[in-house]
Structure formats: C-alpha cells, structure tokens
Amino acid sequence: KYNATRFEKYGFKDLKKVEDVILELKYAQDTLAELKKGLAKKISQTKLKGVKSSLDNALNNAIIIGPYKILIHRIDGTEINMLRSISDELKSKLNSSCAVLLGGNLDDKPVFVLNLSEDLVKKGLNAVNIIKSVSSIVEGSGGGRPGFAQAGGKSSEKLDLSLKEALSIIEKEIKK
C-alpha cells in the first residue's frame, strides 16, 4: 500500500483518492498503449499500400535469364516484415521460376530479403548462401531456409553495390 504522509506533502489528504488517481493513470497508460499499437498498424498498412503501388515498375524491370525472372529492387525505410510480405506478393505476381531480392536502408542500416521459387531451390539455389554473400558486402550476415532468407548489415553506403553484385551472384548460381 501507499504511505499517506508521502502524499500529504503534495496536497492529497485522502489515501482513497490517491489510489483512485493511480488507477486512472494506469487505465490512461493502457489506453495510450493500445492507441499507439493501433496507429502503428495503420501507418504500416498505409506504407505498404504506397510501396506496393510503386512496385509495378519493378515488375516490368525484372531481368530474364533463360526461363527465370530475377527481380532486384531497393526500398528504403521499410521494416523487414514488410519487405517479407512484399517479396511474397512480387513472387506470386511473377508466377514461377523467379528470385525476388529486396534491399534497403532502415535506420541507416542495410536490410535484405531473398525469396526463391521452388523450382530454383530444386535447381540447387540456396537463399541462405546467396543472402550471406550479398550481405557480406555491407559487413553483415543473414540466415533463413533454402527458399527464403533475410539479412542485415552495417555499411549502408555499400547497399547499391551489394544489390548490383546480387544479380551476378544469382546469375552465376542459375548458370551452374
């Protein structure tokens, strides 16, 4: 419980009123936390809509190597979970036989996701190996599973170089 004399110096004479104020403050804190969570979700959804609408150009710029489509695109300021969602959507729009690598700076740190179609995995491509090679350029590392991997790094100034190198790494793997 609360020490009544401690609160009396602040003008509270009735301990019951102090407890009521504390309960109201806790309720207000919980309400603000819920509002913050809801706003963060709405902001994320709005960002996702904006990013998705700009991806049609990216789809048109997919590089074709034999029967495979390689899409490498930079999206800055996007959380890794959102990049994952976008890569899933792009992969489904490209249908099959594709690799989707998305990279960008998030809080001045490079982040990547790589999503491979099942046929590329069966061909022997491994998203983990590729993402580790790409992220090593930006002094980072990553992990995942053969069809999907994600990574982060330290050197944001090397992001464009790493995305450029990613194409040659993927192309080399496809031509094996």
Buried (B, 14 or more C-beta within 10 A) or exposed (E): EEEEEEBEEEEBEEBEEBBEEEEEEEEEEEEEEEEEEEEEEEEBEEBBEEBBEEBEEBBEEBEEBEEBBBBBBBBEEBBBEBBBBBBBBBBEBBEEBBBBBBBBBBEEBBBBBBBBBEEBBEBEBBBBBBBBBBBBBBEBEBEBEBBBBBBBBEBBEBBEEBBEBBBEBBBEBBEE
